[in-house]
């Protein structure tokens, strides 16, 4: 029983670990074989060869059937490609630490270590002999039936395993020898193992010509027929699932490197089928703004489609970009009571192709006295006048606090008075209670054209304030900071323009909580977060917490059923989206990482 406890503890802790969010950053912008080479550099750096004997202990964390996905038993036995039956009861199972192969003459006797790329190709060379990304546990007899055959689809069958894997003559266009065909549920896993191998061992794979899938080159590495088939298995037959993502995370913890084709499935096409993606997603449709409260409105829309994949959606409020989400729903918070807001949505794909706008949907917040009150306002009426020169201006605001404006003047008027800023900044008084949103009115007074100012909260840009020839009012929602707040308005995108500001106000932070009719109350704090984010649950219910960066890449995922703390120290400064799911109910919130 003691050994079982240690096993479960190991599996639980490994599953929570994450590949660093910036792991693949140096590959950004590359395509073709240049991308493949850079991925080789990334996954070679930090790869710590654990040796051949350690694989059995490594499989405890990488190949244990603890998946809750449909088709798996979640019984703690060894998960093997030639054994698992995703459509019924497994024909036989093995437990870690026992039944390792000696002799066998049938399936179900013992298990051993299967080299997806046959060891006969590279001999006893390390680390490829010991690499857990392609050396997987297998029933000994089934492993022997596969031998060193290439993978493919079988025409005439000569042997079939108890889970349906087959050996026989090839019916793959371009290859006429014998092949081994795994069941569909694991074809993608095997394809990604092969793509990993030819990337990780790019510098030597041209010498492994005894394996019929290889073409004797370092760059393409694979025969044309093999590329066509593997990409089909990778994208269409068996795409990446959560079980494989968990296994990849565990492998990263075991030997210090990851399989890039699990983390970024799009890399395979970018390397071996580098067709530029120029097709934008279809427009989102049926956008509905609903369930208004004093300070929030729910948004839902029909998802877009794309020739490759939709990665995220940009949400606009009153024709101004507000935030990005990865799902087809959002809850906009930090709004003013008794105020009408109009929303539109655009879809984006991984190549940053963007759709046109969805339909516009408007809703008016309620006024039940529960909304965030204005906790800071400045009408710029009592600053006094300047002589017409641009100087640093310091004054006490309408509600107290010291305000500062650099390169500013006060003798130009908007609604009888304003502060006018040229190349400088407005520094607002520091507040201790946090803010939810910011609203301000602007108008250009000189010289020509439009532009924007950045709004930075505690050093992080959270939005922009546009200006033009006519007066316009802008609200930046979803700031949601609960601690001491320092706000600066600066970085005029057209520094020759002089811009008047008037009627600036905050709404106070009332707590970032998720309250939906179909989801239990969840609280996230602090926000902005520097190191540790606490997710507080009010009841013990299974809750999925996923965090995505602004490009839609998942950087954290964990299932919890009690209040938990996430260490986000490894994440870069910026804006993230937190996706909270309970059953079929899902909500998203913006998170600022300092």
C-alpha positions in Angstrom: 0.0 0.0 0.0 2.9 2.3 0.7 4.2 1.8 -2.9 0.8 2.7 -4.3 0.7 5.9 -2.3 4.1 6.9 -3.7 3.0 6.1 -7.2 -0.1 8.3 -7.0 1.8 11.1 -5.4 4.4 11.0 -8.2 1.7 11.0 -10.9 -0.2 13.8 -9.3 2.8 16.1 -8.9 4.2 15.5 -12.4 0.8 16.2 -14.0 0.8 19.6 -12.4 4.2 20.6 -13.8 4.3 22.8 -16.9 6.7 23.2 -19.8 7.9 26.9 -19.6 5.7 29.3 -21.4 8.6 30.8 -23.3 10.1 27.3 -24.2 9.5 27.8 -28.0 9.9 31.6 -28.2 13.2 31.4 -30.2 11.3 29.5 -33.0 8.8 32.3 -33.5 8.6 33.5 -37.1 10.4 30.5 -38.6 9.1 28.0 -41.1 10.3 25.1 -43.2 13.6 23.3 -42.2 14.9 26.4 -40.4 12.0 25.9 -37.9 12.9 22.2 -37.6 16.5 23.1 -36.9 15.6 25.6 -34.3 13.2 23.1 -32.6 16.1 20.7 -32.6 18.2 23.2 -30.7 15.4 23.9 -28.2 14.7 20.3 -27.4 18.4 19.3 -27.4 19.2 21.9 -24.8 18.3 20.5 -21.3 17.8 17.0 -22.6 19.1 14.9 -19.7 19.6 11.3 -20.7 18.4 9.0 -17.9 19.7 5.8 -19.4 18.0 2.7 -20.7 17.4 1.1 -17.3 15.5 4.1 -16.0 12.8 3.9 -18.6 10.7 1.5 -16.5 10.5 4.0 -13.7 9.9 6.8 -16.1 6.8 5.0 -17.5 5.2 5.4 -14.0 4.7 9.1 -14.8 4.4 9.0 -18.6 2.4 5.9 -19.4 0.0 5.2 -16.6 -3.7 4.8 -17.4 -5.0 7.6 -15.1 -6.9 9.4 -17.8 -10.5 10.4 -17.3 -11.0 10.8 -21.1 -13.6 8.5 -22.7 -12.3 5.1 -23.5 -9.7 4.8 -20.7 -10.1 2.8 -17.6 -8.3 5.2 -15.2 -7.2 2.1 -13.3 -3.4 2.9 -12.8 -2.2 0.1 -15.1 0.4 0.7 -17.8 -1.0 2.5 -20.9 0.4 0.9 -24.1 -0.4 1.5 -27.7 -0.7 -2.2 -28.7 -2.8 -3.1 -25.6 -5.2 -0.4 -24.8 -8.8 -0.9 -26.1 -10.5 2.5 -26.3 -13.8 0.9 -27.3 -14.2 -1.6 -24.5 -12.4 -3.7 -21.9 -8.6 -4.0 -22.3 -7.7 -7.6 -23.4 -5.0 -7.7 -20.7 -3.2 -5.2 -18.4 0.2 -4.9 -16.7 1.2 -3.1 -13.5 4.3 -1.1 -13.1 7.2 -3.0 -11.5 6.0 -6.5 -12.4 5.8 -8.7 -15.5 8.8 -7.2 -17.2 9.9 -9.4 -20.0 11.9 -12.5 -20.0 10.4 -15.2 -22.2 7.0 -15.0 -24.0 5.1 -16.9 -26.6 1.8 -15.0 -26.7 0.3 -11.7 -25.8 -0.4 -10.8 -22.2 2.7 -12.5 -20.7 5.0 -9.5 -20.1 5.9 -6.0 -21.3 9.2 -4.4 -22.5 10.5 -1.3 -24.2 9.5 -0.6 -27.8 11.6 1.6 -29.9 9.2 3.5 -32.2 12.2 4.1 -34.4 13.8 0.6 -34.5 17.0 0.3 -32.5 18.5 -1.5 -35.5 18.7 1.9 -37.2 21.1 3.5 -34.6 22.4 0.6 -32.5 23.1 1.4 -28.9 23.8 5.1 -29.4 22.6 7.4 -26.7 20.4 9.3 -26.0 18.2 8.0 -28.8 18.3 4.5 -27.4 16.8 5.8 -24.1 14.6 8.7 -25.2 11.2 8.3 -23.6 9.5 10.4 -26.3 9.8 7.5 -28.7 10.8 4.5 -26.5 7.4 3.4 -25.1 6.1 0.4 -23.1 4.7 -2.5 -25.1 3.6 -6.0 -24.8 6.6 -8.1 -25.5 4.9 -10.4 -28.1 3.2 -7.5 -29.9 6.6 -5.7 -30.0 8.1 -8.8 -31.6 5.4 -9.0 -34.2 6.1 -5.4 -35.2 9.8 -5.9 -35.2 11.5 -3.2 -37.3 8.7 -2.7 -39.8 7.8 0.8 -40.8 4.4 2.0 -39.8 1.6 2.2 -42.4 -1.9 1.0 -43.3 -2.3 -2.7 -43.9 -3.9 -4.2 -47.0 -3.6 -8.0 -46.6 -3.4 -8.8 -42.9 -0.9 -11.5 -41.6 -1.4 -10.9 -37.8 -3.7 -9.0 -35.6 -3.2 -8.1 -31.9 -5.9 -8.4 -29.3 -6.5 -4.7 -29.4 -6.7 -4.5 -33.2 -3.2 -3.5 -34.3 -2.2 -5.2 -37.5 0.8 -6.4 -39.5 0.7 -7.1 -43.2 1.3 -5.8 -46.7 1.2 -2.1 -47.3 -1.6 -0.3 -49.1 0.1 3.0 -48.6 0.6 4.8 -51.9 4.4 4.9 -52.5 5.4 1.9 -50.3 4.9 -1.7 -51.2 6.6 -3.6 -48.4 5.2 -5.0 -45.1 4.1 -2.5 -42.5 2.7 -2.4 -38.9 -0.6 -0.5 -38.3 -1.6 0.7 -34.8 -5.2 1.3 -34.1 -6.6 4.7 -35.0 -6.6 5.9 -31.3 -2.8 5.9 -31.2 -1.8 6.7 -34.8 -1.3 10.4 -33.9 0.8 9.5 -30.9 3.1 7.4 -33.0 3.3 10.0 -35.8 4.3 12.7 -33.3 7.0 10.4 -31.8 8.5 9.9 -35.3 8.3 13.6 -36.1 10.0 14.3 -32.7 12.8 11.8 -33.5 13.7 13.2 -36.9 13.8 16.7 -35.3 15.7 15.9 -32.1 18.3 13.8 -34.0 18.4 15.9 -37.2 22.2 15.8 -37.2 22.4 12.0 -37.5 19.1 10.8 -38.9 20.6 10.9 -42.5 22.6 7.8 -41.5 19.7 5.7 -40.3 18.7 4.4 -43.8 17.9 0.9 -42.6 14.5 2.2 -41.5 12.3 2.4 -44.6 10.5 5.5 -43.5 13.7 7.6 -43.6 15.0 9.0 -46.9 18.7 9.6 -46.0 18.6 13.4 -45.5 18.8 15.6 -42.5 16.2 18.2 -43.5 13.2 16.3 -44.9 14.4 13.1 -43.2 11.3 11.2 -44.2 10.1 9.6 -47.4 7.4 11.5 -49.2 4.8 8.7 -48.6 5.7 8.7 -44.9 5.2 12.5 -44.6 1.8 12.4 -46.3 0.7 9.5 -44.0 2.1 10.9 -40.8 0.6 14.3 -41.3 -2.8 12.7 -41.9 -2.5 10.7 -38.7 -1.3 13.7 -36.8 -4.0 16.2 -37.9 -7.0 14.1 -38.9 -7.0 10.5 -37.6 -5.7 11.1 -34.0 -5.1 14.8 -33.1 -3.4 15.7 -29.8 -5.6 15.1 -26.7 -5.3 15.9 -23.0 -3.8 12.5 -22.2 -1.0 13.1 -24.6 -0.4 16.6 -23.3 -0.1 15.2 -19.7 2.3 12.6 -21.0 4.4 15.2 -22.7 4.6 17.3 -19.5 5.6 14.2 -17.6 8.3 13.4 -20.1 9.6 17.0 -19.9 10.0 16.5 -16.1 11.6 13.1 -16.6 14.3 14.0 -19.1 14.2 17.8 -19.5 12.8 18.2 -23.0 9.4 18.2 -24.7 7.8 17.0 -28.0 7.1 20.3 -29.9 4.5 18.6 -32.1 2.3 17.9 -29.0 2.6 21.5 -27.8 2.4 23.0 -31.2 0.6 20.7 -33.7 0.8 23.4 -36.3 4.7 23.0 -36.5 4.4 19.8 -38.6 2.7 21.6 -41.5 5.0 24.6 -41.1 8.0 22.3 -41.6 6.9 19.7 -44.1 4.0 21.4 -45.7 4.8 25.1 -45.4 1.9 26.6 -47.2 1.4 30.2 -46.1 -1.9 30.5 -44.2 -3.7 33.5 -45.8 -7.3 32.4 -45.2 -9.1 34.4 -42.5 -11.6 32.6 -40.2 -15.3 33.0 -40.9 -17.1 35.8 -39.1 -18.5 35.1 -35.7 -22.3 35.0 -35.8 -25.2 35.3 -33.4 -23.5 37.5 -30.9 -25.8 38.0 -27.9 -25.2 40.4 -25.0 -27.3 39.2 -22.0 -27.7 38.9 -18.3 -26.7 42.6 -17.5 -25.9 43.4 -13.9 -24.9 46.7 -12.4 -21.3 46.2 -13.6 -21.2 43.2 -16.0 -22.7 41.8 -19.2 -22.4 38.2 -20.6 -21.5 37.6 -24.2 -22.0 34.5 -26.3 -21.6 33.8 -30.0 -21.5 31.0 -32.5 -17.8 30.0 -33.1 -16.0 30.8 -36.3 -14.4 28.2 -38.5 -11.0 28.2 -40.2 -9.0 26.1 -42.7 -6.5 25.4 -39.9 -7.8 26.5 -36.5 -9.4 29.5 -34.8 -7.2 30.4 -31.8 -9.0 33.3 -30.1 -11.5 36.2 -30.4 -11.0 39.9 -30.0 -13.9 41.6 -28.2 -14.7 45.3 -29.0 -16.7 47.6 -26.8 -18.3 50.5 -28.5 -16.0 49.9 -31.5 -12.8 49.9 -29.4 -10.8 46.8 -28.8 -11.1 45.7 -25.2 -9.7 42.2 -24.6 -9.1 38.8 -26.1 -10.6 35.4 -25.2 -10.0 31.8 -26.4 -13.6 30.6 -26.1 -16.8 31.8 -27.7 -18.1 33.4 -24.5 -17.0 36.1 -22.1 -18.3 38.1 -19.2 -17.4 41.7 -19.4 -16.9 43.3 -16.0 -16.0 46.6 -14.5 -18.9 48.4 -16.3 -20.8 51.4 -15.2 -24.4 51.1 -13.9 -27.3 52.2 -16.1 -25.1 52.5 -19.2 -25.6 51.1 -22.7 -22.7 49.1 -24.2 -22.4 47.7 -27.7 -20.2 44.8 -28.5 -18.6 43.2 -31.6 -16.3 40.2 -32.0 -13.5 39.2 -34.5 -12.0 35.8 -34.8 -8.2 35.1 -35.2 -6.1 32.2 -36.3 -2.6 31.1 -35.5 -1.2 33.1 -38.4 -3.0 36.2 -37.0 -5.5 36.3 -39.9 -8.5 38.1 -38.6 -12.2 37.9 -39.6 -14.5 40.8 -40.1 -16.8 41.8 -37.3 -19.6 39.8 -36.0 -23.0 41.4 -35.7 -23.3 44.1 -33.1 -25.2 43.4 -29.9 -26.0 46.0 -27.2 -27.2 45.8 -23.6 -27.7 48.3 -20.8 -26.4 47.6 -17.3 -28.8 47.7 -14.5 -28.9 50.2 -11.6 -29.7 48.3 -8.5 -27.2 50.0 -6.3 -24.7 47.2 -6.3 -22.3 48.5 -8.9 -18.9 49.7 -8.3 -19.0 53.3 -7.2 -16.7 56.0 -8.6 -13.8 56.0 -6.2 -11.8 58.7 -8.0 -12.9 61.5 -10.4 -11.2 64.5 -11.8 -13.1 67.1 -13.8 -10.0 69.4 -14.3 -12.1 72.4 -13.3 -10.0 73.6 -10.4 -6.4 73.4 -11.6 -6.0 77.0 -12.4 -4.8 78.5 -15.6 -1.3 78.5 -17.1 0.4 81.2 -19.2 0.1 79.1 -22.4 3.5 77.3 -22.1 3.8 73.5 -21.7 5.2 72.7 -18.2 4.9 70.1 -15.5 1.7 70.7 -13.6 1.0 69.4 -10.1 -2.4 69.8 -8.3 -4.7 68.3 -5.7 -7.6 66.5 -7.5 -11.3 66.9 -6.9 -11.4 64.1 -4.5 -7.9 64.6 -3.0 -4.7 63.0 -4.0 -1.8 64.5 -5.9 -2.0 64.6 -9.7 0.9 65.2 -12.0 1.0 66.1 -15.7 4.2 66.6 -17.7 4.4 68.7 -20.9 0.9 70.0 -20.1 -1.1 73.2 -20.0 -4.5 74.1 -18.6 -5.6 77.2 -20.6 -7.3 75.2 -23.4 -10.8 74.1 -22.7 -13.0 71.1 -23.2 -16.4 71.5 -21.4 -15.0 74.7 -19.9 -11.7 73.3 -18.7 -9.3 70.5 -19.5 -5.7 69.4 -19.0 -3.8 69.3 -22.4 -0.9 67.0 -22.8 1.6 67.0 -25.7 4.5 64.6 -25.3 4.1 64.0 -21.6 2.1 61.9 -19.3 -0.7 62.2 -16.7 0.2 60.4 -13.4 -2.9 59.7 -11.3 -2.9 59.5 -7.5 -2.0 56.1 -6.1 -5.1 54.3 -4.7 -5.0 51.5 -2.1 -8.3 49.9 -2.8 -7.9 48.9 -6.4 -9.9 49.8 -9.5 -12.2 48.0 -11.9 -12.3 50.4 -14.9 -11.3 53.8 -16.1 -13.3 56.3 -18.2 -12.1 59.6 -19.7 -13.1 62.1 -22.4 -10.5 63.3 -25.0 -10.2 65.6 -28.0 -7.3 66.7 -30.1 -6.7 70.4 -30.0 -3.5 70.6 -32.3 -2.1 69.8 -34.8 -3.7 67.1 -37.0 -4.9 63.5 -37.1 -5.7 60.9 -34.5 -3.7 58.8 -32.2 -3.7 56.9 -28.9 -2.3 57.1 -25.3 -1.4 54.0 -23.4 -2.9 53.3 -20.0 -0.4 51.5 -17.7 -1.5 50.0 -14.4 1.4 49.1 -12.0 3.7 49.1 -15.0 1.6 46.9 -17.3 -0.2 48.4 -20.3 -3.9 47.4 -19.9 -5.5 49.4 -22.8 -5.4 52.5 -24.9 -7.2 55.8 -25.0 -7.9 57.0 -28.6 -8.4 60.6 -29.6 -9.4 62.5 -32.7 -10.8 65.8 -34.0 -14.1 65.3 -32.1 -14.9 64.7 -28.5 -15.0 61.0 -27.5 -15.4 59.1 -24.2 -13.5 55.9 -23.7 -14.0 53.3 -21.0 -11.3 50.6 -20.3 -13.1 47.8 -18.6 -11.8 44.6 -16.9 -8.8 46.3 -15.2 -9.8 44.5 -12.0 -6.9 45.2 -9.6 -7.6 44.8 -5.9 -4.4 46.1 -4.4 -2.5 49.4 -4.4 -2.8 50.9 -7.9 -0.5 53.3 -9.8 -1.9 54.5 -13.2 -0.1 56.5 -15.9 -1.5 57.8 -19.1 1.4 58.3 -21.6 3.1 57.2 -24.9 1.2 59.5 -27.3 1.4 57.7 -30.7 1.6 61.0 -32.5 3.8 63.2 -30.3 3.1 66.4 -32.3 -0.5 66.3 -31.3 -1.9 68.2 -28.3 -4.7 66.3 -26.6 -7.2 67.6 -24.0 -8.4 65.3 -21.2 -11.6 65.8 -19.2 -13.9 64.0 -16.8 -11.6 61.2 -15.8 -13.0 58.6 -13.3 -12.2 55.2 -11.8 -14.8 52.7 -10.6 -13.7 51.0 -7.4 -12.7 47.3 -7.4 -15.5 45.1 -6.0 -13.7 41.8 -6.2 -13.0 39.6 -9.2 -15.5 36.9 -8.7 -17.3 34.6 -11.1 -21.0 34.3 -10.4 -23.1 32.5 -13.0 -26.3 30.6 -12.6 -24.6 27.4 -13.7 -21.2 27.8 -11.9 -20.2 27.9 -8.3 -18.6 31.1 -7.0 -14.9 31.3 -7.8 -12.5 34.1 -6.7 -9.1 34.9 -8.2 -6.6 37.1 -6.3 -4.5 39.0 -6.5 -4.9 40.6 -9.9 -2.5 41.9 -11.1 -0.4 38.9 -9.9 3.3 38.8 -9.4 4.1 35.3 -8.2 1.2 33.3 -6.7 -2.4 33.3 -7.8 -5.0 32.0 -5.4 -8.1 30.4 -6.8 -10.7 30.2 -4.1 -13.7 27.8 -4.3 -16.7 28.1 -2.0 -17.6 24.4 -2.3 -15.8 21.2 -3.2 -16.7 20.8 -6.9 -14.4 19.7 -9.7 -13.2 22.9 -11.4 -10.9 23.2 -14.4 -8.5 26.1 -14.4 -6.8 27.0 -17.7 -4.6 30.0 -18.3 -3.9 31.2 -21.9 -1.5 33.9 -23.0 -2.6 36.7 -25.3 -1.8 34.5 -28.4 -4.1 31.7 -27.2 -1.5 29.3 -26.1 -2.3 27.3 -23.0 0.3 27.9 -20.3 -1.4 26.4 -17.2 -4.0 23.8 -16.8 -5.1 22.0 -13.6 -8.2 20.4 -12.2 -9.0 21.4 -8.6 -11.7 20.7 -6.1 -10.6 23.0 -3.3 -9.0 26.4 -3.0 -5.6 26.3 -4.6 -2.5 28.4 -5.3 -0.8 28.6 -8.7 2.8 29.6 -8.9 2.9 31.9 -12.0 6.4 33.3 -11.4 7.6 31.7 -14.7 5.1 33.6 -16.8 6.1 36.7 -18.7 4.7 40.1 -17.8 1.5 40.7 -19.8 -2.2 40.0 -20.2 -3.6 36.4 -19.8 -7.0 34.8 -20.0 -8.2 32.6 -17.2 -10.8 30.0 -18.3 -12.8 28.5 -15.4 -15.0 25.4 -16.2 -17.3 23.4 -14.0 -19.2 20.7 -15.9 -20.6 22.2 -19.1 -20.4 25.8 -17.7 -17.4 28.0 -18.6 -16.5 31.6 -17.9 -13.3 33.6 -18.7 -11.5 36.4 -17.0 -8.6 38.7 -17.7 -5.5 38.3 -15.6 -2.6 40.8 -15.5 0.9 39.3 -14.8 3.4 41.8 -13.4 
